[in-house]
Amino acid sequence: MAAQMGGTIVAGVFLGQWLDGYFETEKAVYTGICALLFTVAAMYFVLKDFIVKKD
């Protein structure tokens, strides 16, 4: 589970770096945005795995 969370965040950082290079931004705007969004997504998936739904 930790590897999944770490991998998701790292994927977000790499995507953000690629977008910053593609759009030639002066600051790492897309890296910050993607890292934040992918961190929230990783937290959602980890918490979703912890919550057990009762049928």
N, C-alpha and C positions, 0 to 999 in steps of 0.2 A: 504494500500500500504506500509506503514511503517512496519507493522507486517510481510509482505511478505519479505521485504528487510532484516529485522532483523533475521527472521527465516532462510533465505538462508545463511546469514553470520554465524549464530550459527551452522547450519548444516555443513558448511565447516570447522569450528573449531573442531567440534566433530569428523568429518571424519579424519582430520589431526592428532588429538590426538590418534585416534584409529590406524592410520597407523604408527605413531611414536612408539606406544606400540608394534605393530605387528612386525615391523622391528627392534625394540630395538635400535633406534637411540639415540646418546648421547645428541644431541641438538634437539629442536623442529623444525626440518627442514620441515617435512610434514605439520605441523600445520600452519607454516607461508605461505607455498606455497598454501595450500588449502584455507586458509583464504583470501589470495590475489585473487586467482582465483574466489572464490565464491563472493567476493565483486565486482569484475568486472562484473560477471554474474548478480548480483543483480542490479547493476547500469544500465546494458544493458536493463533488463526487465522493470525497472522503467522508463527509458527514452523512451523505445518503447511504453509504455502506454501513455506517454505525447504527442508523435508525432501522429498526426491524418493524415492518408493518405487520399488524395482527389482522388476520382475515376472519 
